[in-house]
Amino acid sequence: MKILVPIKRVPDPELKVKIKDGAIDLSGASWVVNTFDEYAVETALRLRENGATNESHGEVVVVTIGPEDAAQQLRSALAMGADRAIRIDGEDKTLDARVVAAALAKVIEAEKPDLVVMGKQAVDGDANQVGQMLAGKLGWPQATFAATVELAADKGSLTVGREVDSGVEYKAVTLPAVLTVDLRIVAPTSVKNNITPATHAYGTGEGGPRYASLKGIMAAKKKPMEQKSLGDVLGGDAVSAVTKELGVTLPPPRAAGQKVADIPTLVQKLVEEAKAL
């Protein structure tokens, strides 16, 4: 089974936001793999392996669109256990969901994976668009916000559990398909593939994505990483960003709280001043 996992590098969420010239100042930022994309890598690895014996039964390919420095995040995914990587040279300011989906569709056309697994959204832009747009562009079935996933024994379909307001909704999709994952996908028994024993649980406690071992980090240095330009990937299809960031401003400082004498006064202030009721 061949699984392709798109990942994105994002500023460390612990970054203290500073605005400079109408944009977020990233001059001193450290970069990490988008959290939900890291979960997608973990999901792909669990789908293709026997978790009890660590035997691999397929290939996981990671791909990103980013500058040369984004190779570090690809190496992180390779150290977790992915087999090879593709970096498409690009800058965030020239990209939007439309361009990313178009580029990924071309990569998928060339790689012909059985499944695409990706995070439900990036934690910097929070757009939650690429997975859905990609599935539409490919004409593939999609299952989004996956909390659980089970691969059929014949590897021809997935049963996906999605948390919704009323409980858990289950979707069955045939492969090839696009799957986007939510945070609970890394719980100890959220991913089943009919290869790993049903009694096997990943991690301890709440589970989580695996840590890259020293052996994995050393092995990642030798794994292949292909580099392409965005123009080469898109070929004759001229696709440019239609969504642009015009400016960024911080919210106004939070006003100091007020003390009230009694409940009627509180209700009056909520109605007349806060407009909350």
C-alpha positions in Angstrom: 0.0 0.0 0.0 1.3 3.4 -0.9 0.3 6.5 1.1 1.1 10.1 0.4 1.2 12.6 3.2 1.4 16.3 2.5 2.9 18.3 5.3 3.5 22.0 6.0 6.1 23.8 8.1 4.6 26.4 10.5 6.0 28.7 13.1 6.2 27.1 16.5 2.8 27.8 18.2 4.7 29.0 21.2 5.9 32.0 19.2 5.0 35.3 20.8 3.2 37.2 18.0 4.7 40.5 17.0 3.5 42.7 14.1 5.9 44.5 11.9 4.8 46.5 8.8 1.4 45.0 8.9 2.6 41.4 8.9 3.5 38.8 11.6 7.2 39.2 12.3 8.7 35.7 11.7 12.4 36.8 11.7 13.1 35.0 14.9 10.7 32.1 14.5 11.5 28.5 14.9 9.7 26.2 12.5 8.0 22.8 13.2 5.8 20.3 11.3 2.1 21.4 11.5 0.6 19.5 14.4 -2.2 17.9 12.4 0.2 16.9 9.6 2.4 15.2 12.2 -0.7 13.3 13.2 -1.2 12.4 9.5 2.3 11.0 9.3 1.6 8.9 12.4 -1.7 7.7 10.9 0.0 6.7 7.6 2.7 4.7 9.4 0.1 2.9 11.5 -1.9 2.0 8.5 1.0 0.4 6.6 2.8 -1.5 9.5 2.4 -4.3 11.9 2.6 -2.2 15.1 3.5 -5.3 17.2 6.5 -6.3 15.1 7.4 -3.0 13.3 7.2 -4.8 9.9 6.4 -2.5 7.0 3.7 -3.4 4.5 3.9 -0.5 2.2 5.4 2.9 1.4 4.8 6.3 3.0 5.9 9.4 0.9 5.8 12.9 2.4 5.6 16.0 0.3 5.8 19.7 1.2 5.8 23.0 -0.7 8.2 25.4 0.9 11.7 27.0 0.8 14.9 25.1 1.2 14.7 25.2 5.0 11.5 23.2 4.8 13.7 20.1 4.2 14.2 20.0 7.9 10.6 19.3 8.5 10.6 16.6 5.8 13.6 15.0 7.6 11.6 15.0 10.8 8.9 13.0 9.0 11.5 10.6 7.5 13.0 10.1 11.0 9.5 9.1 12.2 9.5 6.3 9.6 8.4 7.7 6.3 10.3 6.2 3.3 11.0 9.2 1.0 10.2 12.8 0.6 9.5 15.4 -2.1 10.1 19.1 -1.7 8.4 21.5 -4.1 10.2 24.9 -3.9 7.8 27.7 -2.9 7.1 30.6 -0.6 4.0 31.0 1.6 3.2 34.5 0.2 2.8 33.1 -3.3 0.6 30.2 -2.2 -3.0 29.7 -1.3 -5.2 26.6 -1.0 -6.0 26.6 -4.7 -2.3 26.5 -5.7 -1.4 23.9 -3.1 -4.3 21.6 -4.2 -3.3 22.0 -7.9 0.3 21.1 -7.1 -0.6 18.2 -4.9 -2.9 16.8 -7.6 0.0 16.8 -10.1 2.2 15.0 -7.6 -0.5 12.4 -7.0 -1.0 11.9 -10.7 2.7 11.0 -10.9 3.0 9.0 -7.7 -0.3 7.2 -8.0 -0.8 6.5 -4.2 -3.6 4.4 -2.8 -4.4 6.9 -0.2 -3.7 10.6 0.7 -3.6 11.3 4.4 -3.3 14.9 5.6 -4.0 17.1 8.6 -7.4 18.7 8.8 -5.9 22.2 8.7 -2.7 24.1 9.3 -2.4 25.8 12.6 -1.1 29.0 11.2 -3.8 29.8 8.6 -6.6 27.6 9.9 -8.2 27.6 6.5 -9.3 23.9 6.4 -9.5 23.9 2.6 -6.8 21.9 0.9 -8.0 18.4 1.7 -11.5 19.1 0.4 -10.3 21.0 -2.7 -7.8 18.2 -3.5 -10.5 15.5 -3.3 -12.7 17.5 -5.6 -9.9 18.1 -8.1 -9.0 14.4 -8.1 -12.6 13.2 -8.2 -11.8 11.0 -5.2 -14.0 10.2 -2.2 -13.1 12.0 1.0 -13.5 11.6 4.7 -12.5 14.6 6.8 -11.8 15.3 10.5 -11.1 11.6 11.1 -10.9 10.5 14.8 -10.7 6.8 14.0 -9.9 4.8 10.8 -9.9 1.2 9.9 -8.4 -0.2 6.7 -10.3 -3.2 5.3 -8.5 -6.5 5.1 -8.5 -6.3 1.3 -7.1 -2.8 1.5 -9.8 -1.6 -0.8 -11.7 0.7 1.6 -11.7 2.6 4.8 -14.2 3.0 7.6 -13.8 6.4 9.2 -15.2 7.7 12.5 -15.8 11.4 12.7 -16.8 13.3 15.9 -19.8 15.5 15.2 -22.2 17.4 17.5 -24.5 14.5 18.0 -21.8 11.8 18.6 -19.7 9.8 16.2 -20.5 9.6 12.5 -19.0 6.7 10.4 -18.2 6.9 6.8 -17.1 4.2 4.4 -15.0 5.3 1.5 -13.4 3.2 -1.3 -9.7 3.7 -2.2 -8.1 5.8 -3.6 -9.4 8.5 -1.3 -8.4 11.6 0.6 -8.4 11.4 4.4 -7.9 14.4 6.7 -7.3 13.7 10.4 -8.2 15.3 13.7 -6.4 15.2 17.1 -8.0 12.0 18.4 -6.5 9.9 15.5 -3.3 9.4 17.6 -5.1 7.8 20.5 -3.7 4.3 21.3 -6.3 2.3 19.3 -7.7 4.8 16.8 -6.0 3.3 13.7 -6.7 -0.3 12.7 -5.3 -2.0 9.6 -6.2 -5.7 10.0 -2.4 -6.4 10.2 -1.5 -5.1 13.6 -3.1 -7.3 16.3 -6.3 -5.9 17.7 -4.9 -6.1 21.2 -2.0 -3.8 20.3 -2.1 -0.2 21.7 0.2 2.5 20.5 2.0 4.6 23.1 0.9 5.0 26.6 -1.9 7.0 28.2 -3.4 9.2 25.5 -1.1 7.9 22.8 0.3 10.5 20.4 2.7 10.6 17.5 5.9 8.6 17.8 9.2 10.2 18.7 12.0 9.9 16.2 14.6 7.5 17.6 18.4 8.2 17.2 18.4 5.3 14.7 15.5 6.9 12.8 17.2 10.3 12.8 20.4 8.7 11.3 18.4 6.7 8.8 16.5 9.8 7.7 19.8 11.4 6.4 20.1 8.6 3.9 16.5 8.5 2.7 15.8 10.0 -0.7 14.5 13.6 -1.0 13.5 14.7 -4.4 13.4 18.5 -5.1 11.2 20.1 -7.8 10.1 23.6 -8.7 6.5 24.6 -8.5 6.6 25.5 -12.2 7.9 22.0 -13.2 5.2 20.4 -11.1 2.3 22.4 -12.5 3.7 22.2 -16.0 1.5 24.1 -18.5 -1.2 24.7 -16.0 -0.8 28.3 -14.9 -2.2 28.5 -11.4 -1.7 31.6 -9.2 -2.9 32.5 -5.7 -6.3 34.3 -5.6 -6.3 34.8 -1.9 -3.8 37.3 -0.5 -3.1 38.6 3.0 -3.6 42.4 3.0 -2.6 43.1 6.6 -2.5 41.8 10.2 -3.4 43.7 13.3 -3.5 42.5 16.9 -6.9 42.7 18.8 -7.3 45.7 21.2 -6.1 45.1 24.8 -8.7 43.5 27.0 -10.5 46.0 29.1 -10.4 45.8 32.9 -13.2 43.9 34.6 -16.0 45.7 36.5 -17.5 44.9 39.9 -21.3 45.1 40.2 -23.4 45.4 43.3 -26.0 42.8 42.5 -27.4 40.5 39.8 -29.9 43.0 38.3 -27.0 45.4 37.7 -25.0 42.7 36.1 -27.9 41.8 33.8 -28.4 45.4 32.9 -24.7 45.9 32.0 -24.7 42.7 29.9 -27.7 43.9 28.0 -26.9 47.6 27.6 -23.1 47.7 27.5 -21.7 44.3 26.5 -24.7 43.6 24.2 -24.2 39.9 25.3 -27.9 39.3 26.0 
